[in-house]
Amino acid sequence: MFQFDEDVNDVVPMTKAAAAGQAAQTAVPSTASAPTATGGPAEPTLVAAPTTLSDADADFDASIYSNNLSKLKVPTGTVARFAILGPVADGFRHYAPDSKTYYACISKRDGKRPAIVEQAECCKLWGEAKFYRSALILHYTGADPKTGKLNGNSSWQLEALVVAGAGWGQIKNVAPEGVKLGDLDYKATPRTSGFGLEFSVQANAAAWKKSSPEIQAQIVAEVERLKCQLPVKLGKVLIPVQIKAIAGQARSGGDLEALAELD
């Protein structure tokens, strides 16, 4: 069974360096026949074996750039039931309104969340960055879209829950005192006013933990396969020359040539 940290909100955040050390693997569908609230036996889904890379590909980690891990999206008028699996990645990011794109902040900070000690081009272009977390969750895609209750359709999918610091704080606040975040099932609903999601507790025991050992093992394997993608879900990572180009400041042939090479 997957072993959780003492408290998911204290999971050591992943870094891009740690993510880059993950081995590239072949995409395996995340959707499967899965946990039931009753813990009845479920037939495990076959998982494809990883593809062996050639020597020429040995230094390229395709998993970091893969789109296998989708973000949790909750349509208006529906709810999404999920459990937090860990690990968690966090960092600062900017929103570019012109392109409607999030970009990772590359300014240097003295520690985890203090003030900037060396401002990068991104902050000059897009202003103050905001702190976000990206958590690996198990989305019960077969749950009732109106109530979040399990209704016999036990399909599931691993996804990334991307929330601002305040959103993560709400998840912590709705959990009962003394209960670990990873032991619960949650319900996410779109905010009635404004942007983002609201969270509440759906069940005091995560349904997937009552599933068969085979299903739990499959979930654990998916966690290991997909966790390296969490950092890039926070936003696209650009180098200064690319940010200058976006700002219309790249005028020298050298900058444009470097940007062309990156593209």
Secondary structure as UniProt FT lines:
FT   HELIX           8..10
FT   HELIX           16..20
FT   STRAND          32..33
FT   TURN            37..38
FT   HELIX           55..57
FT   TURN            58..59
FT   HELIX           62..65
FT   TURN            76..77
FT   STRAND          80..96
FT   TURN            97..100
FT   STRAND          101..104
FT   STRAND          108..109
FT   STRAND          116..118
FT   HELIX           121..126
FT   STRAND          130..139
FT   TURN            141..142
FT   TURN            145..147
FT   STRAND          155..164
FT   HELIX           165..174
FT   TURN            177..178
FT   HELIX           181..183
FT   STRAND          185..190
FT   STRAND          197..203
FT   HELIX           207..210
FT   HELIX           213..226
FT   HELIX           227..229
FT   HELIX           231..234
FT   HELIX           240..246
FT   TURN            247..248
FT   HELIX           253..262
//
